[in-house]
Amino acid sequence: MRALTVFVFAAALGAQQRTSLNGEWTIDGKPVRVPGAFETALGVDFDGIARYRRELPLPAEQGAIEHVRIEFAAVATHATVLDLHIEGGDESAALEAIKTLIENRFDETE
């Protein structure tokens, strides 16, 4: 099975075939639900950077990856993609084919 592992502060994936990232993630190996509060995994006294991790499914067809779009729909202050890693298939070709678009969407009228 081909999978994309994404290490992010907070993220949501969108592409031609959309995959919701709501659900189970890990923070430093501890389970956490997204959307939700990182304090459930790290404690209320945590102060720092929360790194979320989740594996995402990719199309099974060889060469089917044109791009992966990562949208940050509700980030508290900042979001950064730390690493993208493809397992299975031709990693170098798949990584070359990935183009990321990072968007922070905030309603500036609020």
Residue pairs with C-beta under 8 A, 6 or more apart in sequence:
1 57
1 60
1 88
2 57
2 58
2 59
2 60
2 86
2 87
2 88
2 89
3 55
3 56
3 57
3 58
3 86
3 87
3 88
4 55
4 56
4 57
4 58
4 68
4 84
4 85
4 86
4 87
5 53
5 54
5 55
5 56
5 83
5 84
5 85
5 87
6 13
6 53
6 54
6 55
6 56
6 70
6 81
6 83
6 84
7 51
7 52
7 53
7 81
7 82
7 83
8 51
8 52
8 53
8 70
8 79
8 80
8 81
8 82
9 49
9 50
9 51
9 52
9 75
9 78
9 79
9 80
9 82
10 34
10 50
10 52
10 72
10 74
10 75
10 76
10 79
11 21
11 52
11 70
11 71
11 72
11 79
11 81
12 20
12 21
12 70
12 71
12 72
12 73
13 19
13 21
13 56
13 68
13 69
13 70
13 71
14 69
14 70
14 71
15 67
15 68
15 69
16 66
17 59
19 56
19 57
21 34
21 54
21 56
22 34
22 35
23 33
23 34
24 31
24 32
24 33
24 34
24 54
25 31
25 32
25 33
25 34
25 52
25 53
25 54
26 32
26 41
26 52
26 53
26 54
27 38
27 41
27 42
27 50
27 51
27 52
27 53
28 41
28 42
28 51
30 41
30 42
31 41
32 38
32 40
32 41
32 52
33 40
34 52
35 74
38 46
38 50
38 52
39 46
42 50
51 82
58 64
58 65
58 86
58 94
59 65
62 89
62 90
65 94
65 97
65 98
66 97
67 97
67 98
67 99
67 100
67 101
68 84
68 98
68 99
68 100
69 99
69 100
69 101
70 81
70 100
70 101
70 102
71 101
71 102
71 103
71 105
72 79
72 102
72 103
72 104
72 105
73 105
74 105
75 104
79 102
79 104
80 102
81 100
81 102
84 95
84 98
84 100
85 91
86 94
86 95
86 98
